[in-house]
Amino acid sequence: MINYVVDGDPQAPVLVLGSSIGTSHHLWDPQLPGLVQDFRVVRFDLPGHDGKPAPVGPYTVRALAEEVLRVADAVGVETFVYCGLSMSGAIGQQLALDHPDRVTKLVLVCTSATFGDDPAPWLDRAARVRAEGTGFLVDLARGRWFVTDAPVPPHGRELLEAQTGIDAEGYAACCEALATFDSRDALGGLRVPTRVIAGARDIATPPAMAQELTDSIPGADLVVVPQAAHLANVEQPAAVLQAMRGHLR
C-alpha cells in the first residue's frame, strides 16, 4: 500500500489530499492547519515519493486510484472529499469517474485531462531518472513549479531539494503513467461536484488546460490564482486554501 499520514479529528469528514509527481505529502503543509479545522485530512504519497523503495512499474493512473481507495479503506471511511494537484489531480479524475459513489466532492489543482499528446518527453525523463537518479530534477523543476521572476518560497526550496530522496523507479514509473493518461473522452460523464484551480502562470498545466477541464466536467467551476505557477498552493497558500474551502465546505 502507498504511504499515507492522517491528521485531524477522527470524527470529522475525511479529505484525501494527493500531491504532484516529485513531491510528497509535505506539499500540503501550508494548507494543513486550515483544513484540519473542518476535516480529518489523509495525505498520501505517490510510490517511492516517501523515500522508500517503490514497486517496479508499470503503473497506470487507474491503478494508483485503486491504491487511494485502499488507503480510504484502511482509514475506515466509505466516502470522502478529494483534492489532488497535478498527477494526483489525474488520480482524482479517475477516482470520480470509476467510483462516484465514494467521492463526494472533487478539487483539481494545476492539473489536466492529459499531460501532452506526445508521450516521448515523459518517457525520456523516465529513462534519464533510471540512468542518472533524481538529482537533476531539482534544476528542472525550478522553472516549472514556480514563477521565474520571484524568489522561491522557503517551503518551495525544501520541496525542490527533497526530490533527491525520491526512489528513481517510483518516479520513472509515475512518468510513464502520466504519458498514457487521457480522460478527455470520459469527463462528460463525471458527476461529482468539481472545482478546478489553476495557477495563472503555470507553464506545466496552463490555465487553458484548466479551462478545458472545467468546460468538460458538468457543473464544474474554475478559480485562477494570480502570480502562481504549477505549485500554486506553495506560492499562494492563502488563496488556494480559500478556493479549496469554498468548494469543499
Secondary structure as UniProt FT lines:
FT   STRAND          4..7
FT   TURN            10..11
FT   STRAND          14..18
FT   TURN            21..22
FT   HELIX           25..28
FT   TURN            29..31
FT   HELIX           32..35
FT   TURN            36..38
FT   STRAND          40..44
FT   TURN            47..50
FT   HELIX           61..75
FT   STRAND          80..85
FT   HELIX           87..98
FT   TURN            100..102
FT   STRAND          103..109
FT   HELIX           120..132
FT   TURN            135..136
FT   HELIX           137..145
FT   TURN            148..149
FT   HELIX           154..162
FT   HELIX           163..165
FT   HELIX           168..180
FT   TURN            184..186
FT   HELIX           187..189
FT   STRAND          194..199
FT   TURN            200..201
FT   HELIX           207..216
FT   TURN            218..219
FT   STRAND          221..225
FT   TURN            226..227
FT   HELIX           232..235
FT   HELIX           237..248
//
